[in-house]
Amino acid sequence: MSQTLVQAWNAAKARLQAAGVDGPVIDARLLVEAAAGASRTDIIADPRRVLTEEQAATLESFIARRERREPVSHILGRKGFWKIMLQVTADVLTPRPDTETLVELVLRELPEAKPFSVLDLGVGSGAILLAILAERPAGKGLGVDVSDEALAVARENAANLGLAGRVALLRGDWTRGLGDASFDLVVANPPYVRSAEIAGLAPEVRDHEPRLALDGGPDGLDAYRELAPEILRVLKPGCPFAVEIGFDQSTEVEALFKAAGAEAVATHKDLANRDRVVAGAKSF
Ligand SMILES: C[S@@+](CC[C@H](N)C(=O)[O-])C[C@H]1O[C@@H](n2cnc3c(N)ncnc32)[C@H](O)[C@@H]1O
């Protein structure tokens, strides 16, 4: 039976709600729009438009996947982050709005026209690195990840955004392999979930996102222990760093960076008023 856009939206909402999806209204709209090739305004302005058989079949497969709690970003293969659109696969962490806090913070401190180099440790899809470089044409960056699959996604995103000429992507274990290279800015969003808490995460995250992007070891701080002294080592004197943290990790992460010799170490909150970023600088 042929369905109109609005009928399809309502039916999808009901099914996603029954499956326990958080935010079924928006997810249903995104899936209907993508399956029907409709824009956000079509669904309001032309709600009686009828889906073709092919569109209805595509929508059915999208809803079935979402009912199994696959993230919308995996079903659509893309996710908006900051001001850019990124390709996303199951090999990378889906970029989070929380991470925009870090991007906003560092962009505030980066002059428009001044050349600079940025290192993104654990680059994943390229979200942080590419969002920064998209807004600062004089910047160039290096993204490091231990996952070849993630690097392939970041490479495609850099090319799609016309940034490939200013981005290098390197497979490596954090800073090992960087030799004595140094940077004007270092950013990282490392894995920081406590290992024992992973089992209790939402199925979208627990079952569909790479464990390598999540697991921060027994207390969630393994990566910061390694990264704090290394970030200070690869920064140029007087230059800043910013790392994303879990909402309850500020004290410990600040302490690690202070112990490594960082200056002006401070925690910054996200839009929900939770601690989200620890930032500071290397002394001169
Ligand atoms: C939380 S994700 C962040 C991805 C992306 N930067 C973002 O903010 O959306 C952490 C990333 O760190 C990478 N990673 C984990 N251990 C690593 C290691 N030892 N060296 C380099 N990258 C690592 C993972 O593969 C993953 O892409």
The ligand as a Tripos MOL2 file, in Angstrom:
@<TRIPOS>MOLECULE
LIG
   27    29     1     0     0
SMALL
NO_CHARGES

@<TRIPOS>ATOM
      1 C1         36.7940    8.8950   21.0100 C.3       1 LIG1
      2 S1         37.4240    8.5670   19.4020 S.3       1 LIG1
      3 C2         37.5860   10.2110   18.7610 C.3       1 LIG1
      4 C3         37.4590   10.3270   17.2760 C.3       1 LIG1
      5 C4         37.4060   11.7680   16.7520 C.3       1 LIG1
      6 N1         38.6150   12.5010   17.1150 N.3       1 LIG1
      7 C5         36.1900   12.4900   17.2890 C.2       1 LIG1
      8 O1         36.3560   13.3470   18.1760 O.co2     1 LIG1
      9 O2         35.0720   12.2100   16.8360 O.co2     1 LIG1
     10 C6         39.0850    8.0770   19.8030 C.3       1 LIG1
     11 C7         39.9700    7.7030   18.6250 C.3       1 LIG1
     12 O3         41.2570    7.3540   19.1560 O.3       1 LIG1
     13 C8         41.7760    6.2750   18.3960 C.3       1 LIG1
     14 N2         42.7820    5.5750   19.2210 N.ar      1 LIG1
     15 C9         42.5980    4.7160   20.2450 C.ar      1 LIG1
     16 N3         43.7710    4.2980   20.7440 N.ar      1 LIG1
     17 C10        44.7420    4.9310   20.0090 C.ar      1 LIG1
     18 C11        46.1660    4.9130   20.0480 C.ar      1 LIG1
     19 N4         46.8350    4.1730   20.9300 N.pl3     1 LIG1
     20 N5         46.8330    5.6970   19.1580 N.ar      1 LIG1
     21 C12        46.1620    6.4450   18.2490 C.ar      1 LIG1
     22 N6         44.8120    6.4980   18.1650 N.ar      1 LIG1
     23 C13        44.1180    5.7440   19.0470 C.ar      1 LIG1
     24 C14        40.5610    5.4230   18.0670 C.3       1 LIG1
     25 O4         40.8050    4.5910   16.9580 O.3       1 LIG1
     26 C15        39.5010    6.5210   17.8090 C.3       1 LIG1
     27 O5         39.4650    6.8680   16.4430 O.3       1 LIG1
@<TRIPOS>BOND
     1     1     2 1
     2     2     3 1
     3     2    10 1
     4     3     4 1
     5     4     5 1
     6     5     6 1
     7     5     7 1
     8     7     8 2
     9     7     9 1
    10    10    11 1
    11    11    12 1
    12    11    26 1
    13    12    13 1
    14    13    14 1
    15    13    24 1
    16    14    15 ar
    17    14    23 ar
    18    15    16 ar
    19    16    17 ar
    20    17    18 ar
    21    17    23 ar
    22    18    19 1
    23    18    20 ar
    24    20    21 ar
    25    21    22 ar
    26    22    23 ar
    27    24    25 1
    28    24    26 1
    29    26    27 1
@<TRIPOS>SUBSTRUCTURE
     1 LIG1         1 GROUP 0 **** ****
